[in-house]
Amino acid sequence: MTTTEPAWFKSSYSSGSSGDCIEVATCPTTIHVRDSKNTTGPRLALAPASWTEFVAFAARDRG
């Protein structure tokens, strides 16, 4: 059995200087989220529908 590491990426809105960022990897049935400063630490695994709801919530104007 072969397992491969998902392809992780940071948002284009990430601040390169502060280092405070999350990374995301998309797979067909799961969206993975991790801390970019601790890539071997805990990860979240979300259903695509949950991720879509989260992104829509985060994108709403909070002002």
PDB file with one MODEL, atoms N, CA, C and O in Angstrom:
MODEL        1
ATOM      1  N   MET A   1       0.834  -1.171   0.000  1.00  0.00           N
ATOM      2  CA  MET A   1       0.000   0.000   0.000  1.00  0.00           C
ATOM      3  C   MET A   1       0.886   1.244   0.000  1.00  0.00           C
ATOM      4  O   MET A   1       1.827   1.336   0.788  1.00  0.00           O
ATOM      5  N   THR A   2       0.592   2.184  -0.866  1.00  0.00           N
ATOM      6  CA  THR A   2       1.370   3.407  -0.965  1.00  0.00           C
ATOM      7  C   THR A   2       0.526   4.586  -0.496  1.00  0.00           C
ATOM      8  O   THR A   2      -0.619   4.746  -0.917  1.00  0.00           O
ATOM      9  N   THR A   3       1.098   5.407   0.376  1.00  0.00           N
ATOM     10  CA  THR A   3       0.415   6.632   0.774  1.00  0.00           C
ATOM     11  C   THR A   3       1.285   7.804   0.356  1.00  0.00           C
ATOM     12  O   THR A   3       2.511   7.744   0.446  1.00  0.00           O
ATOM     13  N   THR A   4       0.652   8.856  -0.094  1.00  0.00           N
ATOM     14  CA  THR A   4       1.392  10.036  -0.501  1.00  0.00           C
ATOM     15  C   THR A   4       0.907  11.227   0.317  1.00  0.00           C
ATOM     16  O   THR A   4      -0.258  11.297   0.708  1.00  0.00           O
ATOM     17  N   GLU A   5       1.797  12.137   0.562  1.00  0.00           N
ATOM     18  CA  GLU A   5       1.497  13.357   1.299  1.00  0.00           C
ATOM     19  C   GLU A   5       0.657  14.274   0.405  1.00  0.00           C
ATOM     20  O   GLU A   5       0.968  14.449  -0.773  1.00  0.00           O
ATOM     21  N   PRO A   6      -0.404  14.858   0.966  1.00  0.00           N
ATOM     22  CA  PRO A   6      -1.195  15.803   0.166  1.00  0.00           C
ATOM     23  C   PRO A   6      -0.359  17.011  -0.254  1.00  0.00           C
ATOM     24  O   PRO A   6       0.654  17.317   0.374  1.00  0.00           O
ATOM     25  N   ALA A   7      -0.779  17.685  -1.299  1.00  0.00           N
ATOM     26  CA  ALA A   7      -0.102  18.895  -1.772  1.00  0.00           C
ATOM     27  C   ALA A   7      -0.617  20.091  -0.966  1.00  0.00           C
ATOM     28  O   ALA A   7      -1.744  20.545  -1.165  1.00  0.00           O
ATOM     29  N   TRP A   8       0.219  20.592  -0.056  1.00  0.00           N
ATOM     30  CA  TRP A   8      -0.152  21.689   0.836  1.00  0.00           C
ATOM     31  C   TRP A   8       0.117  23.031   0.159  1.00  0.00           C
ATOM     32  O   TRP A   8       1.075  23.168  -0.601  1.00  0.00           O
ATOM     33  N   PHE A   9      -0.737  24.023   0.441  1.00  0.00           N
ATOM     34  CA  PHE A   9      -0.499  25.373  -0.072  1.00  0.00           C
ATOM     35  C   PHE A   9      -0.980  26.402   0.934  1.00  0.00           C
ATOM     36  O   PHE A   9      -1.845  26.132   1.767  1.00  0.00           O
ATOM     37  N   LYS A  10      -0.392  27.598   0.835  1.00  0.00           N
ATOM     38  CA  LYS A  10      -0.797  28.732   1.669  1.00  0.00           C
ATOM     39  C   LYS A  10      -1.641  29.668   0.822  1.00  0.00           C
ATOM     40  O   LYS A  10      -1.544  29.685  -0.405  1.00  0.00           O
ATOM     41  N   SER A  11      -2.460  30.439   1.497  1.00  0.00           N
ATOM     42  CA  SER A  11      -3.273  31.445   0.820  1.00  0.00           C
ATOM     43  C   SER A  11      -2.388  32.509   0.198  1.00  0.00           C
ATOM     44  O   SER A  11      -1.316  32.818   0.719  1.00  0.00           O
ATOM     45  N   SER A  12      -2.834  33.065  -0.910  1.00  0.00           N
ATOM     46  CA  SER A  12      -2.102  34.173  -1.521  1.00  0.00           C
ATOM     47  C   SER A  12      -2.177  35.418  -0.651  1.00  0.00           C
ATOM     48  O   SER A  12      -1.428  36.368  -0.876  1.00  0.00           O
ATOM     49  N   TYR A  13      -3.066  35.435   0.340  1.00  0.00           N
ATOM     50  CA  TYR A  13      -3.193  36.559   1.272  1.00  0.00           C
ATOM     51  C   TYR A  13      -2.259  36.410   2.473  1.00  0.00           C
ATOM     52  O   TYR A  13      -2.235  37.283   3.340  1.00  0.00           O
ATOM     53  N   SER A  14      -1.494  35.328   2.541  1.00  0.00           N
ATOM     54  CA  SER A  14      -0.608  35.091   3.673  1.00  0.00           C
ATOM     55  C   SER A  14       0.465  36.158   3.759  1.00  0.00           C
ATOM     56  O   SER A  14       0.986  36.634   2.750  1.00  0.00           O
ATOM     57  N   SER A  15       0.774  36.511   4.971  1.00  0.00           N
ATOM     58  CA  SER A  15       1.865  37.455   5.207  1.00  0.00           C
ATOM     59  C   SER A  15       3.148  36.654   5.348  1.00  0.00           C
ATOM     60  O   SER A  15       3.299  35.884   6.296  1.00  0.00           O
ATOM     61  N   GLY A  16       4.057  36.827   4.429  1.00  0.00           N
ATOM     62  CA  GLY A  16       5.298  36.077   4.454  1.00  0.00           C
ATOM     63  C   GLY A  16       6.212  36.416   5.608  1.00  0.00           C
ATOM     64  O   GLY A  16       7.014  35.574   6.014  1.00  0.00           O
ATOM     65  N   SER A  17       6.123  37.620   6.153  1.00  0.00           N
ATOM     66  CA  SER A  17       7.060  38.048   7.179  1.00  0.00           C
ATOM     67  C   SER A  17       6.681  37.572   8.575  1.00  0.00           C
ATOM     68  O   SER A  17       7.570  37.291   9.379  1.00  0.00           O
ATOM     69  N   SER A  18       5.390  37.472   8.890  1.00  0.00           N
ATOM     70  CA  SER A  18       5.003  37.128  10.255  1.00  0.00           C
ATOM     71  C   SER A  18       5.057  35.629  10.518  1.00  0.00           C
ATOM     72  O   SER A  18       5.272  35.207  11.654  1.00  0.00           O
ATOM     73  N   GLY A  19       4.865  34.831   9.493  1.00  0.00           N
ATOM     74  CA  GLY A  19       4.894  33.389   9.664  1.00  0.00           C
ATOM     75  C   GLY A  19       3.602  32.815  10.215  1.00  0.00           C
ATOM     76  O   GLY A  19       3.484  31.598  10.354  1.00  0.00           O
ATOM     77  N   ASP A  20       2.621  33.665  10.537  1.00  0.00           N
ATOM     78  CA  ASP A  20       1.346  33.192  11.056  1.00  0.00           C
ATOM     79  C   ASP A  20       0.436  32.823   9.893  1.00  0.00           C
ATOM     80  O   ASP A  20      -0.133  33.691   9.232  1.00  0.00           O
ATOM     81  N   CYS A  21       0.311  31.546   9.660  1.00  0.00           N
ATOM     82  CA  CYS A  21      -0.453  31.121   8.497  1.00  0.00           C
ATOM     83  C   CYS A  21      -0.907  29.686   8.675  1.00  0.00           C
ATOM     84  O   CYS A  21      -0.322  28.913   9.434  1.00  0.00           O
ATOM     85  N   ILE A  22      -1.958  29.356   7.961  1.00  0.00           N
ATOM     86  CA  ILE A  22      -2.352  27.960   7.867  1.00  0.00           C
ATOM     87  C   ILE A  22      -2.044  27.481   6.457  1.00  0.00           C
ATOM     88  O   ILE A  22      -1.911  28.272   5.523  1.00  0.00           O
ATOM     89  N   GLU A  23      -1.938  26.189   6.335  1.00  0.00           N
ATOM     90  CA  GLU A  23      -1.791  25.562   5.025  1.00  0.00           C
ATOM     91  C   GLU A  23      -2.977  24.636   4.824  1.00  0.00           C
ATOM     92  O   GLU A  23      -3.520  24.078   5.778  1.00  0.00           O
ATOM     93  N   VAL A  24      -3.363  24.485   3.582  1.00  0.00           N
ATOM     94  CA  VAL A  24      -4.519  23.670   3.225  1.00  0.00           C
ATOM     95  C   VAL A  24      -4.112  22.671   2.154  1.00  0.00           C
ATOM     96  O   VAL A  24      -3.314  22.983   1.270  1.00  0.00           O
ATOM     97  N   ALA A  25      -4.662  21.482   2.240  1.00  0.00           N
ATOM     98  CA  ALA A  25      -4.469  20.465   1.197  1.00  0.00           C
ATOM     99  C   ALA A  25      -5.841  19.890   0.885  1.00  0.00           C
ATOM    100  O   ALA A  25      -6.562  19.457   1.783  1.00  0.00           O
ATOM    101  N   THR A  26      -6.190  19.890  -0.377  1.00  0.00           N
ATOM    102  CA  THR A  26      -7.497  19.353  -0.768  1.00  0.00           C
ATOM    103  C   THR A  26      -7.352  17.957  -1.349  1.00  0.00           C
ATOM    104  O   THR A  26      -6.465  17.686  -2.158  1.00  0.00           O
ATOM    105  N   CYS A  27      -8.229  17.097  -0.923  1.00  0.00           N
ATOM    106  CA  CYS A  27      -8.337  15.741  -1.443  1.00  0.00           C
ATOM    107  C   CYS A  27      -9.800  15.551  -1.849  1.00  0.00           C
ATOM    108  O   CYS A  27     -10.642  16.363  -1.466  1.00  0.00           O
ATOM    109  N   PRO A  28     -10.119  14.536  -2.589  1.00  0.00           N
ATOM    110  CA  PRO A  28     -11.499  14.394  -3.070  1.00  0.00           C
ATOM    111  C   PRO A  28     -12.558  14.374  -1.961  1.00  0.00           C
ATOM    112  O   PRO A  28     -13.640  14.931  -2.144  1.00  0.00           O
ATOM    113  N   THR A  29     -12.274  13.756  -0.836  1.00  0.00           N
ATOM    114  CA  THR A  29     -13.298  13.629   0.205  1.00  0.00           C
ATOM    115  C   THR A  29     -12.974  14.383   1.493  1.00  0.00           C
ATOM    116  O   THR A  29     -13.775  14.372   2.427  1.00  0.00           O
ATOM    117  N   THR A  30     -11.818  15.036   1.559  1.00  0.00           N
ATOM    118  CA  THR A  30     -11.392  15.701   2.788  1.00  0.00           C
ATOM    119  C   THR A  30     -10.568  16.941   2.472  1.00  0.00           C
ATOM    120  O   THR A  30      -9.785  16.955   1.522  1.00  0.00           O
ATOM    121  N   ILE A  31     -10.752  17.984   3.283  1.00  0.00           N
ATOM    122  CA  ILE A  31      -9.912  19.167   3.228  1.00  0.00           C
ATOM    123  C   ILE A  31      -9.060  19.141   4.494  1.00  0.00           C
ATOM    124  O   ILE A  31      -9.594  19.091   5.602  1.00  0.00           O
ATOM    125  N   HIS A  32      -7.754  19.174   4.338  1.00  0.00           N
ATOM    126  CA  HIS A  32      -6.832  19.115   5.465  1.00  0.00           C
ATOM    127  C   HIS A  32      -6.313  20.523   5.763  1.00  0.00           C
ATOM    128  O   HIS A  32      -6.027  21.292   4.846  1.00  0.00           O
ATOM    129  N   VAL A  33      -6.192  20.855   7.057  1.00  0.00           N
ATOM    130  CA  VAL A  33      -5.708  22.165   7.483  1.00  0.00           C
ATOM    131  C   VAL A  33      -4.649  21.947   8.553  1.00  0.00           C
ATOM    132  O   VAL A  33      -4.822  21.121   9.449  1.00  0.00           O
ATOM    133  N   ARG A  34      -3.527  22.706   8.453  1.00  0.00           N
ATOM    134  CA  ARG A  34      -2.465  22.604   9.459  1.00  0.00           C
ATOM    135  C   ARG A  34      -1.811  23.960   9.659  1.00  0.00           C
ATOM    136  O   ARG A  34      -1.994  24.875   8.857  1.00  0.00           O
ATOM    137  N   ASP A  35      -1.052  24.077  10.728  1.00  0.00           N
ATOM    138  CA  ASP A  35      -0.276  25.273  11.041  1.00  0.00           C
ATOM    139  C   ASP A  35       1.013  25.226  10.223  1.00  0.00           C
ATOM    140  O   ASP A  35       1.742  24.235  10.268  1.00  0.00           O
ATOM    141  N   SER A  36       1.291  26.281   9.487  1.00  0.00           N
ATOM    142  CA  SER A  36       2.478  26.288   8.629  1.00  0.00           C
ATOM    143  C   SER A  36       3.777  26.284   9.435  1.00  0.00           C
ATOM    144  O   SER A  36       4.826  25.914   8.907  1.00  0.00           O
ATOM    145  N   LYS A  37       3.723  26.690  10.701  1.00  0.00           N
ATOM    146  CA  LYS A  37       4.931  26.698  11.537  1.00  0.00           C
ATOM    147  C   LYS A  37       5.177  25.348  12.212  1.00  0.00           C
ATOM    148  O   LYS A  37       6.257  25.104  12.749  1.00  0.00           O
ATOM    149  N   ASN A  38       4.174  24.479  12.183  1.00  0.00           N
ATOM    150  CA  ASN A  38       4.283  23.173  12.834  1.00  0.00           C
ATOM    151  C   ASN A  38       3.677  22.120  11.910  1.00  0.00           C
ATOM    152  O   ASN A  38       2.608  21.575  12.185  1.00  0.00           O
ATOM    153  N   THR A  39       4.365  21.847  10.831  1.00  0.00           N
ATOM    154  CA  THR A  39       3.806  20.975   9.795  1.00  0.00           C
ATOM    155  C   THR A  39       3.647  19.519  10.233  1.00  0.00           C
ATOM    156  O   THR A  39       2.928  18.764   9.580  1.00  0.00           O
ATOM    157  N   THR A  40       4.294  19.112  11.313  1.00  0.00           N
ATOM    158  CA  THR A  40       4.122  17.742  11.803  1.00  0.00           C
ATOM    159  C   THR A  40       3.161  17.685  12.980  1.00  0.00           C
ATOM    160  O   THR A  40       2.930  16.615  13.544  1.00  0.00           O
ATOM    161  N   GLY A  41       2.601  18.831  13.354  1.00  0.00           N
ATOM    162  CA  GLY A  41       1.672  18.903  14.475  1.00  0.00           C
ATOM    163  C   GLY A  41       0.263  18.485  14.092  1.00  0.00           C
ATOM    164  O   GLY A  41       0.045  17.869  13.049  1.00  0.00           O
ATOM    165  N   PRO A  42      -0.687  18.829  14.949  1.00  0.00           N
ATOM    166  CA  PRO A  42      -2.079  18.449  14.706  1.00  0.00           C
ATOM    167  C   PRO A  42      -2.616  19.009  13.393  1.00  0.00           C
ATOM    168  O   PRO A  42      -2.181  20.057  12.914  1.00  0.00           O
ATOM    169  N   ARG A  43      -3.555  18.292  12.838  1.00  0.00           N
ATOM    170  CA  ARG A  43      -4.208  18.708  11.592  1.00  0.00           C
ATOM    171  C   ARG A  43      -5.711  18.561  11.752  1.00  0.00           C
ATOM    172  O   ARG A  43      -6.197  17.707  12.494  1.00  0.00           O
ATOM    173  N   LEU A  44      -6.419  19.395  11.055  1.00  0.00           N
ATOM    174  CA  LEU A  44      -7.867  19.252  10.969  1.00  0.00           C
ATOM    175  C   LEU A  44      -8.201  18.545   9.663  1.00  0.00           C
ATOM    176  O   LEU A  44      -7.535  18.750   8.648  1.00  0.00           O
ATOM    177  N   ALA A  45      -9.222  17.721   9.695  1.00  0.00           N
ATOM    178  CA  ALA A  45      -9.721  17.069   8.487  1.00  0.00           C
ATOM    179  C   ALA A  45     -11.208  17.392   8.404  1.00  0.00           C
ATOM    180  O   ALA A  45     -11.989  16.992   9.267  1.00  0.00           O
ATOM    181  N   LEU A  46     -11.591  18.116   7.361  1.00  0.00           N
ATOM    182  CA  LEU A  46     -12.966  18.585   7.214  1.00  0.00           C
ATOM    183  C   LEU A  46     -13.613  18.017   5.962  1.00  0.00           C
ATOM    184  O   LEU A  46     -12.949  17.764   4.956  1.00  0.00           O
ATOM    185  N   ALA A  47     -14.918  17.822   6.046  1.00  0.00           N
ATOM    186  CA  ALA A  47     -15.682  17.453   4.852  1.00  0.00           C
ATOM    187  C   ALA A  47     -15.718  18.668   3.923  1.00  0.00           C
ATOM    188  O   ALA A  47     -15.746  19.799   4.407  1.00  0.00           O
ATOM    189  N   PRO A  48     -15.719  18.467   2.619  1.00  0.00           N
ATOM    190  CA  PRO A  48     -15.750  19.605   1.693  1.00  0.00           C
ATOM    191  C   PRO A  48     -16.891  20.586   1.962  1.00  0.00           C
ATOM    192  O   PRO A  48     -16.694  21.794   1.832  1.00  0.00           O
ATOM    193  N   ALA A  49     -18.076  20.102   2.330  1.00  0.00           N
ATOM    194  CA  ALA A  49     -19.202  21.009   2.611  1.00  0.00           C
ATOM    195  C   ALA A  49     -18.913  21.887   3.820  1.00  0.00           C
ATOM    196  O   ALA A  49     -19.268  23.066   3.821  1.00  0.00           O
ATOM    197  N   SER A  50     -18.278  21.338   4.847  1.00  0.00           N
ATOM    198  CA  SER A  50     -17.917  22.125   6.034  1.00  0.00           C
ATOM    199  C   SER A  50     -16.890  23.182   5.690  1.00  0.00           C
ATOM    200  O   SER A  50     -16.986  24.315   6.163  1.00  0.00           O
ATOM    201  N   TRP A  51     -15.909  22.833   4.874  1.00  0.00           N
ATOM    202  CA  TRP A  51     -14.893  23.800   4.447  1.00  0.00           C
ATOM    203  C   TRP A  51     -15.529  24.934   3.651  1.00  0.00           C
ATOM    204  O   TRP A  51     -15.189  26.101   3.849  1.00  0.00           O
ATOM    205  N   THR A  52     -16.446  24.597   2.757  1.00  0.00           N
ATOM    206  CA  THR A  52     -17.129  25.603   1.954  1.00  0.00           C
ATOM    207  C   THR A  52     -17.894  26.578   2.846  1.00  0.00           C
ATOM    208  O   THR A  52     -17.857  27.788   2.622  1.00  0.00           O
ATOM    209  N   GLU A  53     -18.585  26.054   3.854  1.00  0.00           N
ATOM    210  CA  GLU A  53     -19.300  26.919   4.797  1.00  0.00           C
ATOM    211  C   GLU A  53     -18.342  27.819   5.567  1.00  0.00           C
ATOM    212  O   GLU A  53     -18.612  29.007   5.744  1.00  0.00           O
ATOM    213  N   PHE A  54     -17.227  27.262   6.025  1.00  0.00           N
ATOM    214  CA  PHE A  54     -16.247  28.049   6.761  1.00  0.00           C
ATOM    215  C   PHE A  54     -15.692  29.182   5.908  1.00  0.00           C
ATOM    216  O   PHE A  54     -15.624  30.321   6.369  1.00  0.00           O
ATOM    217  N   VAL A  55     -15.300  28.892   4.688  1.00  0.00           N
ATOM    218  CA  VAL A  55     -14.735  29.916   3.803  1.00  0.00           C
ATOM    219  C   VAL A  55     -15.755  31.019   3.530  1.00  0.00           C
ATOM    220  O   VAL A  55     -15.401  32.198   3.529  1.00  0.00           O
ATOM    221  N   ALA A  56     -17.013  30.653   3.299  1.00  0.00           N
ATOM    222  CA  ALA A  56     -18.061  31.654   3.079  1.00  0.00           C
ATOM    223  C   ALA A  56     -18.249  32.522   4.320  1.00  0.00           C
ATOM    224  O   ALA A  56     -18.412  33.737   4.207  1.00  0.00           O
ATOM    225  N   PHE A  57     -18.227  31.911   5.495  1.00  0.00           N
ATOM    226  CA  PHE A  57     -18.364  32.656   6.755  1.00  0.00           C
ATOM    227  C   PHE A  57     -17.180  33.608   6.935  1.00  0.00           C
ATOM    228  O   PHE A  57     -17.373  34.773   7.282  1.00  0.00           O
ATOM    229  N   ALA A  58     -15.970  33.129   6.704  1.00  0.00           N
ATOM    230  CA  ALA A  58     -14.772  33.954   6.889  1.00  0.00           C
ATOM    231  C   ALA A  58     -14.713  35.102   5.891  1.00  0.00           C
ATOM    232  O   ALA A  58     -14.136  36.149   6.186  1.00  0.00           O
ATOM    233  N   ALA A  59     -15.300  34.917   4.721  1.00  0.00           N
ATOM    234  CA  ALA A  59     -15.232  35.932   3.669  1.00  0.00           C
ATOM    235  C   ALA A  59     -16.247  37.070   3.872  1.00  0.00           C
ATOM    236  O   ALA A  59     -16.104  38.143   3.287  1.00  0.00           O
ATOM    237  N   ARG A  60     -17.267  36.829   4.698  1.00  0.00           N
ATOM    238  CA  ARG A  60     -18.286  37.874   4.923  1.00  0.00           C
ATOM    239  C   ARG A  60     -17.662  39.083   5.585  1.00  0.00           C
ATOM    240  O   ARG A  60     -16.757  38.961   6.412  1.00  0.00           O
ATOM    241  N   ASP A  61     -18.155  40.252   5.212  1.00  0.00           N
ATOM    242  CA  ASP A  61     -17.683  41.510   5.803  1.00  0.00           C
ATOM    243  C   ASP A  61     -18.089  41.556   7.268  1.00  0.00           C
ATOM    244  O   ASP A  61     -19.275  41.472   7.587  1.00  0.00           O
ATOM    245  N   ARG A  62     -17.133  41.685   8.142  1.00  0.00           N
ATOM    246  CA  ARG A  62     -17.391  41.716   9.586  1.00  0.00           C
ATOM    247  C   ARG A  62     -17.430  43.143  10.121  1.00  0.00           C
ATOM    248  O   ARG A  62     -17.568  43.335  11.329  1.00  0.00           O
ATOM    249  N   GLY A  63     -17.310  44.167   9.240  1.00  0.00           N
ATOM    250  CA  GLY A  63     -17.227  45.547   9.674  1.00  0.00           C
ATOM    251  C   GLY A  63     -18.515  46.106  10.019  1.00  0.00           C
ATOM    252  O   GLY A  63     -18.599  47.272  10.405  1.00  0.00           O
TER     253      GLY A  63
ENDMDL
END
